[in-house]
Amino acid sequence: MPTSRAPARPRAVLLVAVLAALTACGTGDPAAAGGVRTLAKVDGWRDGQPFPEEAFALFEVAADEAAARALWDAAVPDGLPARDGDPRDVGLYGDLSDVDLDEQVLALWSSGESGTCPGWLAGVGTSADGATLAFDEDEYSPTGGCTDDYNAYRTVVAVDRSSLPDLADLGVVEATVDGLRVRAGVYPLG
């Protein structure tokens, strides 16, 4: 888990390989958010997170049912409060049993958010040729602006399989956006 503050980051769409940033405006509707549904949000990154301190985000995809159960057990502590709506707060927004593993995969998005503007993964997708993986984050921005700090968090999400390349072809992708490191691959990344 990072112990120092990372540089501030814009809300952005990250195109791994193309590396273009665009302003993101989330809808709060999981079905409209690029095939992503948040099941749990937790403060901090998971134990044993394989990142140096300067890393910004990690996206780990469970390749099968056994990996999905291991990811859930490693990332979601007991006793989280039940929640609904946008995943602004720590809590359970669903359960592993809500995931149709024939149509979806379980994934872990580990990132950071402003202390006054909570964020979450809003969408995941690929380019038409399947060569570019895209991440869309959203955040709640109250009037008065956001603080320029970095608070580590993780979300466990269900992602439509159709939003991702074949997991056998995913490998590990590392990129930077505005100097911030992002890594994606099959769970657990090590």
Secondary structure in CASP SS format (residue, H / E / C, confidence):
PFRMAT SS
TARGET T0000
AUTHOR 0000-0000-0000
METHOD secondary structure of the structure
MODEL  1
M C 1.00
P C 1.00
T C 1.00
S C 1.00
R C 1.00
A C 1.00
P C 1.00
A C 1.00
R C 1.00
P C 1.00
R C 1.00
A C 1.00
V E 1.00
L E 1.00
L E 1.00
V E 1.00
A C 1.00
V C 1.00
L C 1.00
A C 1.00
A C 1.00
L C 1.00
T C 1.00
A C 1.00
C C 1.00
G C 1.00
T C 1.00
G C 1.00
D C 1.00
P H 1.00
A H 1.00
A H 1.00
A C 1.00
G C 1.00
G C 1.00
V E 1.00
R E 1.00
T E 1.00
L E 1.00
A E 1.00
K E 1.00
V E 1.00
D E 1.00
G C 1.00
W C 1.00
R C 1.00
D C 1.00
G C 1.00
Q C 1.00
P C 1.00
F C 1.00
P C 1.00
E C 1.00
E C 1.00
A E 1.00
F E 1.00
A E 1.00
L E 1.00
F E 1.00
E E 1.00
V E 1.00
A C 1.00
A C 1.00
D C 1.00
E H 1.00
A H 1.00
A H 1.00
A H 1.00
R H 1.00
A H 1.00
L H 1.00
W H 1.00
D H 1.00
A H 1.00
A H 1.00
V C 1.00
P C 1.00
D C 1.00
G C 1.00
L C 1.00
P C 1.00
A E 1.00
R C 1.00
D C 1.00
G C 1.00
D C 1.00
P C 1.00
R C 1.00
D C 1.00
V C 1.00
G E 1.00
L E 1.00
Y C 1.00
G C 1.00
D C 1.00
L H 1.00
S H 1.00
D H 1.00
V C 1.00
D C 1.00
L C 1.00
D C 1.00
E C 1.00
Q E 1.00
V E 1.00
L E 1.00
A E 1.00
L E 1.00
W E 1.00
S E 1.00
S E 1.00
G E 1.00
E E 1.00
S C 1.00
G C 1.00
T C 1.00
C C 1.00
P C 1.00
G E 1.00
W E 1.00
L E 1.00
A E 1.00
G E 1.00
V E 1.00
G E 1.00
T E 1.00
S C 1.00
A C 1.00
D C 1.00
G C 1.00
A C 1.00
T C 1.00
L E 1.00
A E 1.00
F E 1.00
D E 1.00
E E 1.00
D E 1.00
E E 1.00
Y C 1.00
S C 1.00
P C 1.00
T C 1.00
G C 1.00
G C 1.00
C C 1.00
T C 1.00
D C 1.00
D C 1.00
Y C 1.00
N E 1.00
A E 1.00
Y E 1.00
R E 1.00
T E 1.00
V E 1.00
V E 1.00
A E 1.00
V E 1.00
D E 1.00
R H 1.00
S H 1.00
S H 1.00
L C 1.00
P C 1.00
D C 1.00
L H 1.00
A H 1.00
D H 1.00
L H 1.00
G C 1.00
V C 1.00
V E 1.00
E E 1.00
A E 1.00
T E 1.00
V E 1.00
D C 1.00
G C 1.00
L E 1.00
R E 1.00
V E 1.00
R E 1.00
A E 1.00
G E 1.00
V E 1.00
Y C 1.00
P C 1.00
L C 1.00
G C 1.00
END
